[in-house]
Amino acid sequence: MTASSDTAPVPARSGPPAPVGAPPLRRGKPYGEWLLAAGLLLPNLALLVIFTYRPLLDNIRLSFTDWNISSSFADYIGFRNYVTWFHDPNSHQVLLNTLIFTVATVVVSMALGLGLALLLDQKLRGRNLVRSAIFAPFVISGAAVGLAFEFVFDPNFGLIRDLGHRVGITVPDFYQRPGWALVMVTLTFIWKNLGYTFVIYLAALQGRRSDLDEAAEIDGASAWRRFYKVLLPQLRPTTFFLSITVLLNSVQVFDIINVMTRGGPQGYGTSTMVYQVYQETFVNSKAGYGATIATIMFLILLVITVVQVRVMDRGLKSD
């Protein structure tokens, strides 16, 4: 008997083979990767600087001046424009209109969008046609929507007046009463932009984890508890994204208000901060004062966005 038969067999090696020799040395620096990254990032950064950050800084600079938009010179006046805006009673009305309009459009459009997404996520006959009908107004021009809804809310022969007459309800004059005029433009904006929140929520619902719903249903959780405890936490990133984008879109609305009410009735009945910027800059030729309003609006939105991000971060950490 040979010696090799007395030794135990060597077990087969599992996994990749062991490297042979010293590891290769990396010579030089990856300049090619840096050049590629710079080539991809620099054009976008240049566009941001030219078309976003430079105009923003220029607007802040102009807010400290008294400048007629038709003049080539701007007189430095310090914080006088800011003091004027904060002491102007019309500015308080404009700020209140902006707050009411923004909160109503953000909350209602997100709530309705989620409700429609939950409904049309089910297997229903003709749901694709209904989805398209809901999304279609979002791609229509705001000026066209405002012009169409002028006839809907017309106090003499509008659709709302006709429906109210049929059921015996007195319809208010939306074009003469400031409160109802603000309701009119708010409903018009919600109708136009509802398709956006609907589509985003529908995409989020189709990407949710169905096994969590099934587990909660097996455990005997009610429909409301499954919605509140299982579904909403999964939609939190989507809700956060929509809260910011819809907020920014609502604050910047101009076309619908300009077509339907021109900022009225009775002076500033439906004027928002963006419309006031347009009015002061291009109608009253006070570009420096208009830059002041735009700067104040930017600071308000910056604070709101920072608060939203902080709240979202805390919610994710608590999960």
HUGI-V837794 format. One record per residue. N is the residue number from 1. RES is the residue in one small letter. PHI is phi in radians with two decimals (999 if undefined). BURIAL is I if it has 24 or more other C-alpha atoms within 12 Angstrom, else O. D_LAST is the distance of its C-alpha to the last C-alpha in whole Angstrom. Layout:
# HUGI-V837794
n->(N:N)
res->(RES:RES)
phi->(PHI:PHI)
burial->(BURIAL:BURIAL)
d_last->(D_LAST:D_LAST)
This chain:
# HUGI-V837794
n->(1:2:3:4:5:6:7:8:9:10:11:12:13:14:15:16:17:18:19:20:21:22:23:24:25:26:27:28:29:30:31:32:33:34:35:36:37:38:39:40:41:42:43:44:45:46:47:48:49:50:51:52:53:54:55:56:57:58:59:60:61:62:63:64:65:66:67:68:69:70:71:72:73:74:75:76:77:78:79:80:81:82:83:84:85:86:87:88:89:90:91:92:93:94:95:96:97:98:99:100:101:102:103:104:105:106:107:108:109:110:111:112:113:114:115:116:117:118:119:120:121:122:123:124:125:126:127:128:129:130:131:132:133:134:135:136:137:138:139:140:141:142:143:144:145:146:147:148:149:150:151:152:153:154:155:156:157:158:159:160:161:162:163:164:165:166:167:168:169:170:171:172:173:174:175:176:177:178:179:180:181:182:183:184:185:186:187:188:189:190:191:192:193:194:195:196:197:198:199:200:201:202:203:204:205:206:207:208:209:210:211:212:213:214:215:216:217:218:219:220:221:222:223:224:225:226:227:228:229:230:231:232:233:234:235:236:237:238:239:240:241:242:243:244:245:246:247:248:249:250:251:252:253:254:255:256:257:258:259:260:261:262:263:264:265:266:267:268:269:270:271:272:273:274:275:276:277:278:279:280:281:282:283:284:285:286:287:288:289:290:291:292:293:294:295:296:297:298:299:300:301:302:303:304:305:306:307:308:309:310:311:312:313:314:315:316:317:318:319)
res->(m:t:a:s:s:d:t:a:p:v:p:a:r:s:g:p:p:a:p:v:g:a:p:p:l:r:r:g:k:p:y:g:e:w:l:l:a:a:g:l:l:l:p:n:l:a:l:l:v:i:f:t:y:r:p:l:l:d:n:i:r:l:s:f:t:d:w:n:i:s:s:s:f:a:d:y:i:g:f:r:n:y:v:t:w:f:h:d:p:n:s:h:q:v:l:l:n:t:l:i:f:t:v:a:t:v:v:v:s:m:a:l:g:l:g:l:a:l:l:l:d:q:k:l:r:g:r:n:l:v:r:s:a:i:f:a:p:f:v:i:s:g:a:a:v:g:l:a:f:e:f:v:f:d:p:n:f:g:l:i:r:d:l:g:h:r:v:g:i:t:v:p:d:f:y:q:r:p:g:w:a:l:v:m:v:t:l:t:f:i:w:k:n:l:g:y:t:f:v:i:y:l:a:a:l:q:g:r:r:s:d:l:d:e:a:a:e:i:d:g:a:s:a:w:r:r:f:y:k:v:l:l:p:q:l:r:p:t:t:f:f:l:s:i:t:v:l:l:n:s:v:q:v:f:d:i:i:n:v:m:t:r:g:g:p:q:g:y:g:t:s:t:m:v:y:q:v:y:q:e:t:f:v:n:s:k:a:g:y:g:a:t:i:a:t:i:m:f:l:i:l:l:v:i:t:v:v:q:v:r:v:m:d:r:g:l:k:s:d)
phi->(999:-1.44:-1.21:-1.16:-1.33:-1.43:-1.53:-1.29:-1.17:-1.35:-1.13:-1.19:-1.36:-1.84:1.59:-1.21:-1.19:-1.22:-1.17:-1.91:1.50:-1.30:-1.14:-1.19:-1.44:-1.57:-1.69:1.31:-1.92:-1.31:-1.09:-1.09:-1.18:-1.12:-1.13:-1.14:-1.09:-1.15:-1.12:-1.46:-1.58:-1.05:-1.05:-1.21:-1.12:-1.11:-1.14:-1.10:-1.14:-1.27:-1.81:-2.15:-1.29:-1.12:-1.07:-1.11:-1.15:-1.16:-1.14:-1.09:-1.11:-1.20:-1.17:-1.71:-2.22:-1.84:-2.26:-1.46:-1.07:-1.55:-1.72:-1.62:-2.17:-2.21:-1.57:-1.29:-2.24:1.22:-1.62:-1.11:-1.10:-1.14:-1.10:-1.10:-1.16:-1.24:-1.70:-1.46:-1.10:-1.15:-1.14:-1.12:-1.16:-1.12:-1.13:-1.15:-1.05:-1.10:-1.13:-1.11:-1.07:-1.19:-1.09:-1.12:-1.19:-1.17:-1.17:-1.20:-1.16:-1.25:-1.15:-1.16:-1.08:-1.18:-1.08:-1.16:-1.13:-1.10:-1.22:-1.53:-1.45:-1.39:-1.45:-2.07:-1.29:1.31:-1.20:-1.13:-1.16:-1.17:-1.04:-1.12:-1.15:-1.26:-1.39:-0.98:-1.05:-1.15:-1.60:-1.47:-1.04:-1.11:-1.13:-1.16:-1.12:-1.07:-1.15:-1.17:-1.35:-1.05:-1.36:-1.14:-1.72:-1.05:-1.27:-1.73:-2.44:-1.33:-1.13:-1.09:-1.12:-1.15:-1.15:-1.13:-1.14:-1.20:-1.74:1.36:-1.94:-1.41:-1.58:-1.21:-1.45:-1.16:-1.62:-2.02:-1.92:-0.98:-1.08:-1.24:-1.13:-1.17:-1.08:-1.09:-1.21:-1.16:-1.11:-1.12:-1.14:-1.09:-1.06:-1.22:-1.77:-1.10:-1.07:-1.17:-1.13:-1.08:-1.18:-1.15:-1.17:-1.11:-1.10:-1.16:-1.14:-1.26:-1.82:-1.38:-1.49:-1.28:-1.18:-1.18:-1.10:-1.15:-1.14:-1.15:-1.20:-1.14:-1.30:1.55:-1.24:-1.26:-1.08:-1.15:-1.18:-1.13:-1.16:-1.38:-1.68:-1.94:-1.36:-1.03:-1.05:-1.23:-1.60:-1.07:-1.06:-1.15:-1.10:-1.11:-1.07:-1.18:-1.07:-1.37:-1.19:-1.19:-1.06:-1.12:-1.17:-1.22:-1.13:-1.59:-1.13:-2.44:-1.09:-1.12:-1.15:-1.15:-1.33:-1.52:-2.28:0.97:1.50:-1.56:-1.47:0.95:1.53:-2.10:-1.05:-2.21:-1.26:-1.86:-1.15:-1.13:-1.19:-1.17:-1.04:-1.09:-1.11:-1.27:-1.38:-1.79:-1.69:-1.55:1.02:-1.93:-1.17:-1.12:-1.19:-1.11:-1.12:-1.12:-1.11:-1.12:-1.17:-1.09:-1.12:-1.06:-1.14:-1.09:-1.15:-1.10:-1.11:-1.09:-1.15:-1.08:-1.10:-1.06:-1.14:-1.10:-1.11:-1.13:-1.09:-1.12:-1.13:-1.22:-1.22:-1.22:-1.27)
burial->(O:O:O:O:O:O:O:O:O:O:O:O:O:O:O:O:O:O:O:O:O:O:O:O:O:O:O:O:O:O:O:O:O:O:O:O:O:O:O:O:O:O:O:O:O:O:O:O:O:O:O:O:O:O:O:O:O:O:I:I:I:I:I:I:I:I:I:I:O:O:O:O:O:O:O:O:O:O:O:O:I:I:O:O:I:O:O:O:O:O:I:O:I:I:I:O:I:I:I:I:I:I:I:I:I:I:I:I:I:I:O:I:I:I:O:I:I:I:O:I:I:O:O:O:O:O:O:O:O:O:I:O:O:I:I:O:I:I:O:O:O:I:I:O:I:I:O:O:I:I:I:I:I:I:I:O:O:O:O:I:O:O:O:O:O:O:O:O:O:O:I:O:O:I:I:I:O:I:I:I:I:I:I:I:I:I:I:I:I:I:I:I:I:I:I:I:I:I:I:I:I:I:O:I:I:O:O:O:O:O:O:O:I:O:O:O:O:O:O:O:O:O:O:O:O:I:O:O:O:I:I:I:I:I:I:I:I:I:I:I:I:I:I:I:I:I:I:I:I:I:I:I:I:I:I:I:I:I:I:I:I:I:I:I:I:O:O:I:I:I:I:I:I:I:I:I:I:I:I:I:I:O:O:O:O:I:I:I:I:I:I:I:I:I:I:I:I:I:O:O:I:O:O:O:O:O:O:O:O:O:O:I:O:O:O:O:O:O:O)
d_last->(69:67:65:62:62:61:58:55:53:51:47:46:44:40:38:40:43:43:44:48:49:47:44:45:45:43:46:45:42:40:42:42:38:38:40:38:35:38:39:36:34:37:39:35:35:39:38:35:37:40:39:36:36:40:40:37:39:42:41:40:43:45:43:46:49:51:52:53:52:56:57:56:56:53:54:51:51:48:45:48:46:43:45:46:43:42:45:46:45:44:41:40:40:39:36:35:36:34:31:32:32:29:27:29:28:25:24:26:26:22:23:26:25:22:24:27:24:23:27:28:26:28:31:34:37:38:34:35:37:35:32:35:37:33:33:36:37:34:36:39:41:39:43:44:42:43:46:46:44:47:49:46:46:50:51:55:54:50:48:46:50:51:48:49:52:52:50:52:49:50:48:48:49:46:48:50:47:44:41:42:43:39:38:40:38:35:35:37:34:32:34:35:31:29:30:27:24:25:26:22:21:23:22:18:19:22:19:16:16:19:18:15:17:20:18:17:21:22:21:22:20:21:21:20:17:16:16:14:11:12:13:12:8:10:13:11:12:15:15:15:18:20:20:21:24:25:25:27:29:30:31:33:35:39:41:40:41:44:46:45:46:47:44:46:48:49:48:45:44:41:41:38:37:38:41:42:42:44:46:47:47:49:51:52:52:50:48:47:46:44:42:41:39:38:36:35:33:32:31:29:27:26:25:23:21:20:19:17:16:14:13:11:10:9:6:5:5:4:0)
